[in-house]
Amino acid sequence: MKALSKLIENIKKLFTVDMSISAATSAFMETLFWPFDRLCELLAKKFDYFKPQTITHSLFEKGFTPPNADDRENFIPIRLKVFLDKIREDGTTREGESYQKWDDFIKMSAARFHYDLLEDANRLRDAFAPFDPDSDSQFELQFDAERREEYSQLFFERIDALLTTSNYFELPRDVVDHVLQLRRPDALPVKAVYDDFLDYKIYARGVRQTPKETFPRWKTAGKCITIQSEVMSRVCVVARVKDGVMLDLDEEKRNATVAQGCGCDQDAAGDAPKESRARTATDRITVKLFKDVALEHMTLVAPRVQLKFPLFDSLKILGTFGAGTTTAIVKMVVAAFSMVAALLMAFAFVLAFIKSALGFLHRRTAYLQKYASRIYYHTIASNLTAIDALVTAAEEQEIKEFTLGYLAALRQPSWATEREIDDCAEAWMRENFNLEVDFESEDALRKLREKGILEEKRGELTEMYRVKSLDETLAILDKAWDEFFQYN
């Protein structure tokens, strides 16, 4: 009776006007395959193949432990203005200082970190400029192969430092290779291809578990499969393309680009052969930023992929062609003594071939559209835009860690250990935003030390810390800002 009620409920869903197309399709398929599901449930009592099974996809499978392995965020996922407003409000009410002083502290802190990161950001953009595939600049500094290699290594070092500042961590190569093999029963048949790349790195920021998902048996050949997976909240891919390979050019345009040549040293350009100059100038670096990527969808962020047809679709297309061809051949044999009939059967054979070809193209287009749709909704930024987004995120993270570290240290009654400051900061995040955050107290103390507002002494068992008062801190920050340039 329970199964029958479920069947009736699904049939009613089919006539719901406001149901989305995907939901209506799922309801229709669930209703259509209800007898099949019921049969599989009965077979599961005797055959292991049909018994429910759970698949777990995790970064831990290869022995890799990400920084936030305890399910806490290792960054502060609060919009900067909202976060600083709360810091200003809390400092004013709890520490007894004026609103204006806390407002000045926040403004000077933000200005200081913006200036500190500005030069590093400009260096990063300069290192990326010779490799930017989207550049429309009319003139760019030209380099020979050796200097080009130096700039490439310099860029990878600087982007790695920036991502580390933004609380990203790099996925080891063996972990990347493992994750790219993970699949869902309903996943697109995509294979990552790395033959065109000199180097590639994949970074992630934040890993969280997803709710368990059970797939209907008609999608999994009768099996009852439940998946427990993980999602990376931000993923950054940095890849260097080989000489002569452009990511988004067809073969003809690629050859034309290689033949033109660019990026060689101008002093040697007159003596070097054109082919040699062109060969040293066509490597590029691509930077992509994605959001909310599940482990089994990591092929979406691979620099280059190949779309493969699943076995079922391949058999369906070949079966359609085979059936039409066989029928046409039989009729041609039967009508062998009639020229008109033979011509008609030959025409039918051609139509069967065209129908199969069109079916193949239709399925291919459908898969490409689905893949493009997923890429569209997962992509945040590319190349220079992605670098600018990472710079902004790093700057905001620095400001948040600095101001929260200062507030947490200021709220201590006297000297405090790093652990006490860390616990205070994390408790503040829970109290004000109901978030579990793994606060990087060591990094926050380093920032306070560099700005000259942290005092340290050796305790009985560990180092002890305290920060200067708000008035002293404002004076120190203001003095440092005044002395950035030595003309006063």
N, C-alpha and C positions, 0 to 999 in steps of 0.2 A: 504493500500500500504506500509505503514511503517513497519507493522508486516511482510509482505511478503518479503520486502527487508532484514529484519533482518534474516529471515529464509534462504534466498539465501546466505547471508553472512556467516552464520554458516556452511552451506553445503560446501562452498568453503574452510572454515578453515579445514575441515576434510581431505582435500587433500593437506594440507601444509606439506611438507616433514620435515622441521626443527622444527615442533611443538613438545613440550614435551608430554610425555604420559599422564600426568595429565591434561594438557591443551586440548589435543585431546579428552580425555574422557569427560571433561566438555562440550566441543563444541558438541560432539555427543549426550550427554544427553539433552543438551539445544535444539538441533534440534529435537530429538525424542519426547520430551515432549512439543514442541511448541503449538500444539493444546490444550493440557491440561492447559498450562499457559494462553492461550487466553480465554478459558472457565472460568477459575478462575477470570480473570479480569472482565468478564461480570457479573459473580455471585456476585462480590464485590459491585456492584451497589445496590443490594437488601439485601444481607446477610452480617452481621457484621463479621462473621467468616472469610470471605475471604478479608476483608479490611486490608490495610497495617498497621502494628504495629511496634513500636520501643521499644526495650528492652535495658535498661541501667544497666550495671554491674559496681559497684563502691564500694570502701572501705567505702565511706561515708554513705552507706545505713544503717549501724548499729550504726551511730553516732560517728564513729571513724575518727579522723582527723590526717592523717600522717604529719610529719614535713614539707614536701614540698607540702602542700595542694594548694599553689598558683602557681603550675606548674613550679616552679624553682627547679633546682637541688640543693640538700643540701650537695653536695660534688663537688669536682673539677674534672671533667671527662677528664683531659688532661694527656697524658703520661708524666711522671716525667721529663725526659730529655728535652722534648719540652717546658714544663712549665718553668723549671729553666733557659734554654737558653734565654727565653723571659724576665725573671726577671733580668738576668745578663745584657742583652742588654738594657733594659729600665732603669735600675739603672745607667749604665755607661753613657748613653746619657742625661738623665734628671737631675741626681743629680751631675754630674760633677766629679764623682770619677773615679779612674782608673779601667780598666777592671780586673786587677789582684786582686784588693781589693774585688770587688764583687764576683769574682771567689773563693777567699779564704773564704768569708762570706758564700757562698753556700756550699762549701766543709765542713767547720766546723759545719754548721747547720745540714747537712745530717749525719755527723759522730756522732754528739751529740745525735740526735734522734735515730739513729741506736743502739747506746750503751744503751740509756735509755730503749728502748723496748726489747733489747736482753734478759735481765734477766727475764722480764715479760713473754716473749715468751717461754723461757726455763721452767719456772714454769708451764705454761699452758701445754707444751708437757709432763712434768713429771706427771701432774695430769691426763692426758689422757692415759698415757702408760698402766696402768692396765686394761683399758677398750677398747683398740684398737683392733678391730676385724681383722685387717690386719697385726698385728705384727708377725714378724718371728724371734723375739729375742729368743735366747736359754736360757736366764735367766732374770727374772724380779723380782723386789721386791714383796713379797707376803703379803697379808693383810687378816685379819679376816673380818667377815661381818660388824662389827661396823666401822672399819677403812675404809673399802671399801665404805661404805655409806658416810663417811666424805670426801673422795677423790672425790666421785661423785658430791657432793654438791659444793666442791671447784672448780671442773672443770666447772660446770654450771655458777658459779659466775664469773670466769675468762674469759670464752668465751663470756659471756654477756658484760663484760667490754671491751673486744677486739672489739666486734661488734659495741658497742657504739662509740668507738674511730674511727672505720671505717665508721661512719655515717649510720649504720643500725638502724632500729627501730623494736621492737618486735610487732607482731600482737597479739592482745588480743585473748583469747581462743574463745569467742563468735564470733568474726570476722572471725577467722579461720573456725569455724563450719559453719558459713554462706557462706563463699566463697567456701567451698568444696561442697556445694549443687548446685552451679551455673553450668549451662550446655549450650552448644551450640547445635543447631539442628544437626550438623554433628559431634558432639564430640564422642569420644570413650566411651562406657558404662562402666565407671570405678567407683568403690566405695572404699573410703578410709576406712581402718581398723586399729583401734588403740588398739585392745584387747591385743596385745603382748608387749605393751610399758608401762613402769613405768612413764615416763614423755617425753614430746616432746615440742619443742619450734620452732616457725617459725619466721624468721626475714626477712626484706626486705630493700633494699636501692634504693630509687628512684622510683617514680610512675609517669607514663605518660599516656595520653589518646591515644587510637588507632583510626585510621580513621573508619568511619561508614562502616559496611559491610552488604550487603543485600543478603539473601540466595534465590536461585531459589525455586519456589513453589513445584517442584517435590521432593525436599528434606524435605519439611516441611508440607506434607499432605495438600497442597493447600493454605497454609497461606503465606502471603508476610511479612517476618520478617526481620527487620533491627536491628543489634546489635551495640551498642556503649559501648565499654569496656575500661579497663585500663590494662596496662602491668607494671610489676615490673622488673626493669632492672637487679637486683640481688636478689636472694633468698637464704637464708641459713637455713637448717633444722638440728636441733640438737635433737636426740631422744635417750632415754635410753631403751634398750631392757630388758625384764623381764628375770629372772633366767630361764635357760634351753631353751631359745628361741634364735636361731641364724637366722639371716635374710636370708642367702643364703645356708642353709643346708636342705636336705630332712629329713624326720622323722628318718630314720635309722642312718644317720650321726649325727643328733642332739642328739639322745640317747647315741651314743658312746662318744660324746664330754662331755656330762653331767657325764657319768660314769667315765671318766678319772679324772676329777677334776683338778683345778689349781687355783691359786690366793688366797690360804688360808695362814694363818700365820704359818711359818715353826716351830716355837717353840711349837705350839699346834698340829701340824700335826700328831705326833706320837700317841696322846691320842684320838683325835677326830675320830668318825666313818667316813669311806670313803664316805658314802652317804652324811653326813653333810658337809664335806669339798667340795664335788662336787657341792652341792646346792648353796654354797656361792660364787662360782667362775665363774659362767657362764653368768652373766649379762654383757652386752656390751653397748658401746655408739657409735652411728654412726653420722657422720657429713657430710652433703652433700651441695654442692654449685652449684646453677643453674643460668642461664641467661635468660632474656627476657621471663618471664612466665606471660601469660595472666591470669586474675582472674578465668576465666572458665576452665583453664587448671591446676589449683592448685593441682588437684588430681595426676598430674605427679610427684609432689615433695613430696607427702605423703610417710611416711616411708614404709608402706605396703598397697597394693591395691588388690582388687578383680575385675577381668574382667567379666562383665555381657553381655549376648547377648541382643540386642534390641528386642522388640516385633516382628518387621517385620521379622528379620532373624530367630527367634525361630519358628514363624508360617510357614515360608518357608521350614525349615528343617522338621518340624512335618508334614506339608502338603505333602511333597515329600514321606515321609515314609508311611503316611496314604493312599495316592493314590496307591502306589505300593502294600501295604498290602491288601487293599480292592480288587484290581484287582486279586491278587493271590488267595485270599479266594474264590471269586466268581468262578474262573476257577476251583479251587479244588472241589467245590461243584458240578459243572457241570460235572467234570470228576471223580466223586466219584466211579463210577463203573469200571473205568479203572485204574489198578495199575500203569502202566507206566505213564499215564497222571497225576495221583496223585503225583507220585514222581517228575515229571517235575515241577508241580505247587509248590510243597514243596521247590524244588530247587530255583524257581523264588522268593518265599517268603524270603528265606535266602538271595538271591541277593539283594532284596529290602531293607532288614535290613542293609546289609553291605554297600550299596550305601548311605543310610541315615547316617550311622555312619561315613563313609568317608567324607560326606558333612559336618557333624558337626566338624570333626577334621580339615578339610580344612578351614572352617570359623574361627575356634578357632586359627589356626596357622596364618591366615591373620591378625586377630586382635592383636595377640601377636607381630607379626612383625611390625605392625604399631605403637604399643605402645613402643616397644623397639627402633624403629627409632626416635620417638619423644624424648624419654629419652636420647638417645645418643647425639642428637644435642643440648639439653638443659643443659646437665651436664658439669660443669667446672672441679670439683675436688671432691674427697671423703676422709673422715677421716683425717689422718695426712697431706696429701697433701692439703686438704681444709684448715686446720689450718695454714699451712705455707703460703698459698695464702692470707689468711685473715691478717696474721701478716705483710706480705709485703705491702698489701693495706693500712693497718693502718699506717705503717711507712711512706709511701709515702704521705698519706693524712696529717699527722702531719707536714712533711717538707713543703708541699705546703701551708698549712694554716699559718705556722710560717713565711715563707719568704714573702708571699703576705701581711700578716698583718704588717710586719716590713716596707715593701716598701710603703704601704698605709699610715702608720703613719708618715714615714719620709717625705712624699710629702706634709704633712700639713704645712702651713706657721708658725704655732706656736702650742700652746695647742689646742687639738681638743676633741670633745666628741666621745663616742663609735659609735654613729649614723653617724657622719661625716667620721670616719675611715671605717665603714661598707659600706657606699655609695661609697667611693673612691675605695675600693677593688672591688665592684661589677661593677662599671663603667670601671675599668681596664680590667676586664674579658670581658665585652662587646666590648671594644675598640680593644683588642688584639685577642680574640677568637670568638667574636660574640655569646657569650653564656650568658644566664640568670642564674645566680647562687645566691643562698641564702647563702651568706658568713657568717660563724659563727664567728662574730667579738668577742663575749665574750670568746670563746675558744681560739682564736688567742691572745687576750690580756693576757689571763692566761698563755699561753706559753711564751710570751714576759716577763711577770712578773717573772716567774720561772727561766728564764735565766738571770735575773738581768739587763735587758736593757730597762725596761719600767719605766717611771717616772709618778707619779700621784699626783693630787691635787684636792681639793674640789672647784668647781666653785659655781656660784650663785644658779644654779638650779640642776646641776648634776656633776658627776665626770669628770675631764679633764685629758687627757693623751698626752704624747709625748715620743718618743724613743730617745736614745742616738745617737750621730753621728756614722757614719760608722767606723771611726778610734777607737772610744771608744768601740763600739760593738765588733770589732775584738779583741781588747785587753781583754775584759771581757770573750769572748768565749774561747780564747786561754788560759787564766789563769785557767778557770774552767776545761778545758781539761787536763792541766798540773797537776791539783790537784785531779784528780780522785783517784789516789793512793798516799798514804802519805809516799813515800820513797825518795822524792827529797829534 
